[in-house]
Amino acid sequence: MLKKILSGSLSVLSGQVAGILLGAANKILLARLLGPTYWGIYTILLKICNIAEILSLLGTNTVILKLLGTAVGSGDWGRLKGTLTGIFRIIIVSSSAVAFIIYWSGDLIAIRFFHSRELYAVLVWGAVALPLRNCLLITVEAFRGLQDLKTASFLPVLQQVVFLMSLIFLHYNALASIHNALIAFFAGILCPLLAGLMILYHRTAPWPSEKISPAGILRESLPMVVTRGSLLIMSNMDFYVLGLYAEPAEVGIYGVVSTLAATVVFPLNIFNQVIPAMLAHYNAQNDYQRLAYVVRFASTLGTMFSAPIFILLMLFDKHMLNLYFGYHYSSGTGALYFLIAGQLVNSITGSCGYMLQMTGLHKLFMKISLTCGIINLILDFFMVRHFGKEGIAAATAFSLATQNILTMVVVYRKTGIWTMVSPKLLSDIAKQAGKYICY
């Protein structure tokens, strides 16, 4: 089992490292090309699209891991293929409907809420890209559910490569603008989507297809919409509230430091790409010993790599902002401190959210997420008026830490399993690493 976790994690690690490096290069290049103001507009646009994405996916991006993981464990290939077909039909219809709403309400969103005509001019790109983004996301999640982690890691890397090549072309031809940047973003989605669908079609073509009722899928997925929506409030509402009260340039600075802070939890996110299907599989077999080992091993090893990143950002915060993004963004160091603290707690508490979702306790997670999301929203509105982007960062970090600690406690009470870092596993890993180095 350990070999399975590590081999899968290594596949994801290679893809994630390539993806994060390419993604960082894209963000650095875009931030420099567009400047804080237009980078802020671009960031707000992506956050609006994130809300639309959650609403239009209807929770299928989370439930697909559970349903496919269970089907793979039982070898029910007909049900697996029918589930895939049903989910794609659901998101095509729902994504098209939400895309139309974005297009229809663009004036209200951009001008009346964010007071930005520039944002209104680019919202149409978000509407067009939404169905494609959702199809790509479901395709990647399908490969994760099938435990084909190499393909699941390759597709996002291809997306970043195409995006980066397009941005470099714009840079060297002096064509940098927010509209051209969105065309490059669109190309980055389309290429991996076509590749992923072709691979998935050839993979599933020999299997029979059992007819799966969309209502059955939605019964599983809809509670997760609230869960994911609440998580989205916690992770993105800071941008929306800051956008209401501050200039786009402030949003752009905050977007840069938020991206930098997210690297703290990057190691745990690698394991979170691997273990959800495994959690669903072992839970279906009532193998709680392996279930506990998987989740604690992930949190322990993830935190071992997160802690040095946290220390590095604490010591060289302003230098990193100046070096990579430019001196325009160096005023975000105060917000960075709060955000990296919240992400460190996120890493220490481990994959507690996935534990609830993959063991049939997703409704509990929904309630926790909704409660903490509301708290976060209230704090955001209060803190931004008095402390600006630093206040927003503090509110976000507090809410994130509260949700993860509360979820971890609920997991223990319901399953008897702690998801946080294990001192024993930490010692064992350190000893094994020491032996390997000495050898």
SULNORBEL-V384759 format. One line per field, one symbol per residue. phi: phi as a letter, one per 40 degrees, with the letter a starting at -180 (. if undefined). psi: psi as a letter, one per 40 degrees, with the letter a starting at -180 (. if undefined). A space follows every 50 residues. Layout:
phi=???
psi=???
This chain:
phi=.dccccccccccdcccccccccccccccccccccgdccccccccdccccc cccccccfgcccccccccccccccgccccccccdcccccccccccccccc ccccbdcccccccbfbcccccbcdcccccddcccccccccccccccgccc cccccccddcccccccccccccbfbcaccccccccccccccccccccccc ccccdcccbccbcdccccccccdcccccccccdccbcdccccccbbcdcc cccccccccccccccddccccccccdcccccccccfccccdccdcccccc cccdccdccdcccccbdcccccccbhccbcccccccdccccccccdcccg ccccccccbgbccccdccccccccdccccdcccccbbgcccdcccccccc ccccccccccdcccbgbcccdbdcccccccccccccccc
psi=ddddddddddddddddddddddddddddddddddiddddddddddddddd dddddddfeddddddddddddddefgdddddddddddddddddddddddd ddddeddddddddefhdddddedddddddddddddddddddddddefgdd dddddddddddddddddddddeefehiddddddddddddddddddddddd dddedeiihhhhhddddddddddeddddddddddeeddddddddeiiddd dddddddddddeededdddddeddddddddddddefgddddddddddddd dddddddddddddddfcddddddddiedeeeeddddddddddddddddea fddddddeeefdddddddddddddddddddddddddeadddddddddddd ddddddddddddddeehheihhdddddddddddddddd.
